[in-house]
Amino acid sequence: MAFTSPKTLLRRLGLRPRKAWGQHFLLYPHQARRIVAALDLHGEETVVEIGPGLGALTVFLAQEAAKVVALERDPALARFLEEELFLENPRVRILCRDALAFDFRECSQNSTQPLTLAGNLPYQITSPLLFKLVEAKAAVGQAVFMVQEEVGDRLMSPPGTKDYGVLSVLMQYHFALERIFSLSPANFYPAPQVDSVVLRLTPRQTAPPANDEALLSRVVKAAFAHRRKTMNNTLVSRAADFGLTPDKLRAIFTALEIDPGRRGETLSVAQFVALSNAIEEGQLK
Ligand code: SAH
């Protein structure tokens, strides 16, 4: 199949790239191929693609996997993909949907294997989608996403840095994160303002695990709720939110040898897990 540039294709379809939906289309098929190659595909997988756009990644995904379910919010693009590009390709199913409203767990129940996720993510939905991914972790086998480089840095940053936040802790807890390669704005039409990075995310079981992962999320979110405040002011003063008295929570900090006068952003992932587990045990007493 001959490759048509996004600019030409959009003109033919009478469309303009929509900023509000983060539309930045990959210009070069070899870059699309590199992104797809970052997934471990053996022709048996079901891939859910987020934001197929004009199908740059979809074409290669359909060559490597058994089935591609592509979620595209823009009706005009979804129509082009369904009625033209993949009209005769039974492996590709185009759904005109908001990926944030999609039930990944339900989709995985129709498949014998955990889902593979892929996408050049629209930047507006990156954070909420990653939170959704955390919730759907059990249904997911692997994911490769292109995100803004700054977001990639944030996800992978260590404790004590200004980039370290709720998503860094939760993503590092739930997934092994690997940086595959970066792409400059010149690889997209229209060119975005910033560099992009391709990340591979593999679900993992962190040891020791959090006994209650929902509680871990709540503890981390509370610790980061006010970045300049110490944990005395974010967690201890809100101990009741966790079913504890401030004294009890202070005792937990002492037992873990963590000074609650520190800011939440200085805690390692393992310390957040320990804190969450101790809070859970404290609730039971
Ligand atoms: N994968 C293509 C397009 C990436 S641009 C490529 O690499 O060339 C991001 C795409 O996500 C756009 O097609 C945009 O319409 C779509 N999109 C934006 N918000 C979305 C949402 N909430 N759910 C699904 N798709 C969305």
Boltz pocket constraint, residues with backbone or C-beta under 6 A from the ligand:
constraints:
  - pocket:
      binder: B
      contacts: [[A, 20], [A, 21], [A, 22], [A, 23], [A, 24], [A, 25], [A, 26], [A, 50], [A, 51], [A, 52], [A, 53], [A, 54], [A, 55], [A, 56], [A, 57], [A, 71], [A, 72], [A, 73], [A, 74], [A, 77], [A, 97], [A, 98], [A, 99], [A, 100], [A, 119], [A, 120], [A, 121], [A, 122], [A, 125]]
      max_distance: 6.0
